[in-house]
Each structure stands twice: as C-alpha cells, then as structure tokens.
Amino acid sequence: MTTLYMVRSNPVDGREFEFNRWYEEVHVPEVLQIEGFESAQRFELTSAQVQEQNHQYLAIYAINSEDVEGTLNNLRKMRSFNMSDSIDMQSVQISIFSALGEEKSA
C-alpha cells in the first residue's frame, strides 16, 4: 500500500520565485533519491476554498515501501540536503498518511 508524505509550506515573503525554483529543481530530486520514495507532485493553493488556509503550497510524496519507518529514518539522516532560506521553516507542516484500501476511480 502507498503511504503519502505530505508537506505544507510557504515561501519567505518576497522570495516565491526562488522558493519554487529550489523546490522543483533541487529539493524534490534530492528526496526522490531516497529509497522508498516513489514519486512527488507539488500543488499551489487555489482561490476556491471552503475555509481559510495557512499554507500556499503542498508537496505530496508517495512512499512505496514495506519499511516506511526505515524510509523516513533515511530521510531524517540526509545531511546533504541543499536547504534554501527561501522556505519559511516556521510554516512547515508534515503529515504522513497510510492508505486504507485500494485506489478507486470513476
């Protein structure tokens, strides 16, 4: 079953271009090098919301591993990440969800 690693974040004020460039060109490729991380996709908040939101961006990483804890430990151990100061680290929220069943489609 797939596990989703979801990161909600915001750029530092005035540094949105740099933030998006770093995320797409540096950070996502680095995370996808870690065994167990299968894919990544980023999203931007739209104006069509049902309640106020605190985050402008969402990154969803799919983990396909029998050892999710091990995959997450490998992520935590990554010392070579090229973090950017364009990300507002105070705003970052991470959630990890496990699938409850198979994906369904119309």
C-alpha positions as CSV (number, residue, x, y, z in Angstrom):
1,M,0.0,0.0,0.0
2,T,1.1,3.5,-0.7
3,T,2.0,5.9,2.1
4,L,1.7,9.7,1.5
5,Y,4.3,12.1,2.9
6,M,2.6,15.5,2.7
7,V,4.4,18.8,3.3
8,R,2.5,22.1,3.6
9,S,4.7,25.2,3.4
10,N,5.1,28.8,2.5
11,P,7.9,30.9,1.0
12,V,9.6,33.7,2.8
13,D,7.9,36.9,1.8
14,G,9.1,38.2,-1.5
15,R,11.0,35.0,-2.4
16,E,8.3,32.9,-4.0
17,F,10.2,32.5,-7.3
18,E,13.4,31.4,-5.6
19,F,11.3,29.0,-3.3
20,N,9.6,27.4,-6.3
21,R,12.7,27.0,-8.3
22,W,14.6,25.4,-5.3
23,Y,11.7,23.1,-4.5
24,E,11.3,21.8,-8.1
25,E,15.0,21.8,-9.2
26,V,16.8,20.8,-6.0
27,H,14.7,19.6,-3.2
28,V,12.3,17.2,-4.9
29,P,15.1,15.5,-6.9
30,E,17.0,15.0,-3.6
31,V,14.1,13.4,-1.8
32,L,13.4,11.1,-4.7
33,Q,16.9,9.7,-4.4
34,I,16.0,8.2,-1.1
35,E,15.0,4.5,-1.4
36,G,11.2,4.1,-0.9
37,F,10.2,7.5,-2.2
38,E,8.5,6.7,-5.5
39,S,7.1,10.0,-6.8
40,A,6.4,13.6,-5.9
41,Q,3.9,16.3,-7.0
42,R,3.5,19.9,-5.9
43,F,0.4,21.9,-5.6
44,E,-0.5,25.6,-5.2
45,L,-3.5,26.8,-3.2
46,T,-6.4,28.0,-5.3
47,S,-8.9,30.7,-4.6
48,A,-11.7,28.1,-4.3
49,Q,-11.5,27.3,-0.6
50,V,-14.2,26.3,1.9
51,Q,-12.2,27.7,4.8
52,E,-9.2,29.9,5.5
53,Q,-5.9,28.2,4.8
54,N,-2.4,28.8,6.3
55,H,-0.3,27.3,3.6
56,Q,0.1,28.3,0.0
57,Y,1.9,25.1,-1.2
58,L,1.6,21.4,-0.8
59,A,4.1,18.7,-1.8
60,I,2.9,15.1,-1.8
61,Y,5.4,12.3,-1.9
62,A,4.4,8.7,-2.5
63,I,6.3,6.2,-0.5
64,N,6.1,2.6,-1.7
65,S,8.0,0.5,0.9
66,E,7.4,-2.3,3.3
67,D,9.6,-0.4,5.7
68,V,8.1,3.1,5.9
69,E,9.8,3.9,9.2
70,G,13.1,2.9,7.6
71,T,12.4,5.2,4.6
72,L,11.5,8.1,7.0
73,N,14.7,7.4,9.0
74,N,16.7,7.6,5.8
75,L,15.1,11.0,5.0
76,R,15.9,12.3,8.5
77,K,19.5,11.2,8.1
78,M,20.0,13.1,4.9
79,R,22.7,15.6,5.8
80,S,23.4,16.6,2.3
81,F,20.1,18.3,1.6
82,N,20.6,21.7,0.0
83,M,18.0,23.6,2.0
84,S,17.1,27.1,0.9
85,D,16.5,30.0,3.2
86,S,13.6,30.9,0.8
87,I,11.3,28.4,2.6
88,D,9.6,29.7,5.8
89,M,10.6,26.8,8.1
90,Q,8.2,28.1,10.8
91,S,5.3,27.4,8.5
92,V,6.2,23.8,7.5
93,Q,3.7,21.1,8.5
94,I,4.3,17.5,7.7
95,S,1.7,14.7,7.7
96,I,2.1,11.0,6.9
97,F,-1.0,9.0,5.8
98,S,-1.3,5.3,5.1
99,A,-3.8,4.0,2.5
100,L,-6.9,2.3,3.9
101,G,-7.7,0.4,0.8
102,E,-7.0,0.3,-2.9
103,E,-7.4,3.5,-5.0
104,K,-10.8,3.7,-6.7
105,S,-11.6,5.6,-9.9
106,A,-14.7,6.5,-11.9
